[in-house]
Amino acid sequence: MRFSKNKGVILALLAGLLWGTIGIFVKKLTGLTPIGTTFFRLLIAFVGIVSVVVFLNLQKEVKSTLTHWKFLTILSFIMSLSLFFSVLGFYGTTVANASILNNTTPLYVALFGLLLWEKTSRKEWMGILLGFFGILLIFSAHEISFESQRFIGNVLSIMSAIFLAAYTIFSKRIRSRFSSFAIMFWVFGLGSLFILLESILFQKPLFLKLVYADLYYVVGLGIFGTFLAHTFYTTSLKYIKASTASLIGLSSPISATLYAIILLGEIPSILALLGLVFSITGIFYVVRSEIVTNELGK
């Protein structure tokens, strides 16, 4: 039992560390547009998920999900928007800012719960307030103007988190029926299709120019930052609670900040670091409150 729990913790931690690489890979890309980066990220992750589905013999389960094709299509569209805004955020602002703002999803899930008149504990309230105070500090670290690239990047990162919160809420009913791998099969597959259609319909190119080095970075983004990260996180849920995995996943913005300092020379300002601390503390309180609520409900 203890070995299984430790295995789950290690897998969730690995997922967080791999998610932390996303900003590095995006920043290293010079020949792809944001829409091109998102498309290839999803496509490569989809190929990885197909291999898992075949290896685990999940073809029948994937086929059975077709009864919910409309719902899965909507979910895939929402996720594709979240990933697109996430990439745009990394293009516009610092890795540290984009990473922590992308990870504020639990705050919006809790906030949506308030709007739906769900009961909210004091710790959740404290978490929401601390989290949004941290976001305010991150925004205060740069010029607050739509003429500021970093301001726009911060806004886009928040939009990514909001869409991911919507995905988290709407996917609850289907996550109880099918494995995450079966769901990710459609999310990554249809998501890449949606992004490609957007590129065609709005005449947005996938490439700015051909840069051979980009192949390594986009494959790394698709395999390490997307496919393996999601696979490790999903597998960890077999051994530990989802709320516990979410807490461990907070290693993502911390590792992303460290990677950016070491590999890109991006040194966060004092305000940005304070914002990081307050936001992570706020998210911790929100998720921790969920753990306590679930335990009391048993």
N, C-alpha and C positions, 0 to 999 in steps of 0.2 A: 504493500500500500504506500509506504513512505517512498520507495523507489519510483513508483508511478507518479507520485506528486512531484518529486524532484525532476523527473523527466518532463513533466508539463511545464514547470517553472523555467527549465533550461530552454525548451522550445519557444515559449513566449518571449523570453529574453532575447533569443536569437532573432526572432521576428522583429522585435523592437530595434535591435542593432542593424538589421538589414534595411528596415524602413528608413533608418537614419542616413542611409547611403543615397537615397533618392535625389536629394538636393545637389550632391556632389556630381552625380551622373548628368543631371540636367544642366548644371553650370558648365560642364566640360563640353557639351554639345555645341557646335558652332555652325553646322550646315543644315540642321533641321529647324523647321518652324515649330512653335508650340503645338499646333494641331498635328504636325508630323510626328513629334515626340510622343504625344498621347496615343496616336494610332499605332505606332510600332511597339510602344510599351504594352498596350493591350493585346496586340496580335501575338507577340512573343510569349506573353503570359498565357494566352489561350492555347498555344501549341503545348506549353508545359502542362496545363490542366488536362488537355486531351490525353497526354501520356499517362497521367495519374489515373484518369478514368479507365483507360485500357488496362493499366497495370493492376488496379484494384477490382477490375471487372464490374464497373458501375454502369455499363451501357444500358441495362434494363431500367435502372433508376433514372438515368438521364432521359430515357424515352418516356417514362411515366410522368415526368415533369411537364410534358407537352400539354397535359390537361389544364395547365395553368399558364399557357403561353402568353396570354394577354398581360397578366400580372407580371410575369418575368420580363416581358418586353419593356414595360414601364419602369421596373426596377433597374434594368440594364441601361435605360436612357438616363435615369437619375444618376447612376454610378458613373456613366461616361461623362456627364457634366461635372461631377465632383472631381474626377481625375483630370479633366481638361483645365478646370479652374486651379487645381493644385499645381499643375505644370506651369500655367501662366503666372501663378504667384511666385514660384521659384525663379522664373525669368525676370520678374519685376523687382523683387526685394531680396534681402539677405537670406541665406539658408536657415539661420537661427530663427528669424522672424517667421518665415514661411512654415517651417517645421512645427513650431509651437502653435501657430494660428490654425494650421491644418489639423492639429490634435485637440482642438477645443470642442470637438463634436459632443462629448458627454455634457457640456454646459448647455448646448442647444437642445439636446434630447430632454434634459431636465426642464429647460425653459418651455419647450413644447408641451411637456407634461403639465406645467402650470396653466398654460392656455387651455388645456383639456380638462382643467379642474381636478387634476390628480393631487392627492395629498402629498405635501412637501414637508420634510423634516427641517429642523433648525440647521443641521449640518449641511443639507442640500442648499438651503438659502445662503449659508455662509460660503459654501463652495462656489455658488453662482456669482455672488458679489465679489469674492476674491478673484475669481477667474476673469470677470469682466474688468476689474480694476487692473489686472495684469495686462489685458488687451489694450486698455487705455494707455498704460505706460509704454507699451511697445509702439503704439501710434505716436505718442508724444516724443519718442526718440528721433523722429524725422519730421520734416515739414508736412503739416496737415493741409494738403492742397491736391486737387485733381491734376495739377500740373507736375506733381512730384511722382516720379516713377515708383519709388518705394512705397508711397502712400497707396497708389493703385495696386501694387503687388500685395500689400497687406490686406486690402479690401477683397481682392480675388481669392486670397488664401482663406479668408473668413467665409466667402461664398462656397468654397470647396467643403469646408467643415459643415456648413448649413445643409448642403445637399446630401452629405454623408449622414447627417443626423436624420434627414427625411428617409433616406434609404434604410437606416437602422430601424426606424419605427415601422415603416411599411413592410419590411421583410420579416417581421417577427412571426407572422402567422404561417409563412411558408418555410421558415427555418426549422419549425417544429415538425415538419412533415418530411423534409428531404435533407440529405447531407449537404454540408457547405460546398463540397467538391462539385456536386450536381448543380448547385445554384451558380457557382463561379464559372462553370462551363458556359452557361448562357450569358452571364454578366460580362465576362471577358470577350466571348465570341460576338454577341450582339453589340456590345459596347464599341468594339473596334469597327464594326460595320456602320454604326451611327456616326462615328467620327469621320470615317471615309466618305460617307454620304454628305456630311457637312462640308468637307473639303471640296467635293464636286459641286454641290449646289451653290455654295457661296464663293466658288472659284478661289479657294485658299490653298496655296501650294503646300505640299508636304516638305519640300526641300527649298532652302535658300541657295545652296550650292552643294556639290558633292565633296564630302570630306571623308576620306577612308577611315580615319581614326574614329569617326562617329560610330562606326559599326560596333566597335568594342564597347563604347559607352552606352549605346542604346540597347545592346544585348545584355549588358550588365544591369541596366535599369529594368529591363523586362524579366530577366531571370532572378537576380538577387533582390532588387527593390520591390518587385511585384509578385512573381510566381512563388519563389521560395519563401518570401516573407509571409504571404497569405497561407501557404501550405503549412509552414511551421506553426503559425498562429492557430489555424483551424485544427491541426492535430493536437495542439496543447489542450484544446477544449475537451478532449477525451479524458484528461487526467486532472484538470483543475477547473474551477468555476469560471464562467465568462467574465464576471466582475473582477476576479483575481487576475485573470489574463490581461484585462484592460489596465489594471494598475501597473503591472509589469511592463506593459506596452508603453508606459510613460518614459521608458528609457530611450524611446525614439528621438524626441526633440533634444534630449541631453547629448546623445551620441552624435546627432546631426550637427549640433553646435561645435562639439569637439573635432569632428571630421573637418568642418569648415575652417576652423582655426588652424589645424595642422596642414591640410591639403590646399586650401584656397587663400589662407592668410586673412580671412574675414574675422576681425576682432569686434565682437558686439559691444555696443556702448553700455554704460552703467544702467541707463534706463531700460534698455532692451533686456539686460540680464535680470534686473529686478522684475520686469514684466514676465520673464520666463519663470522665475521663482514663484511669483504670485499666481500665475496661470496654472502651473503644475500643482501647486497647493490646492487651488480651487477645484481642479479636476479630481484630485485625490479625495477631497471631502465629498464630492458628488458621488464618485464611484464607491467609496467606502460606505457611504450612507445606503447605497443600493445593496451592498453585501449584508449590512446589518438588517435591513428591511426584509431581505430574502430569508435570512436565518430565523427572524422572528415569525415569519409567515409559515414556517415549517411545523 
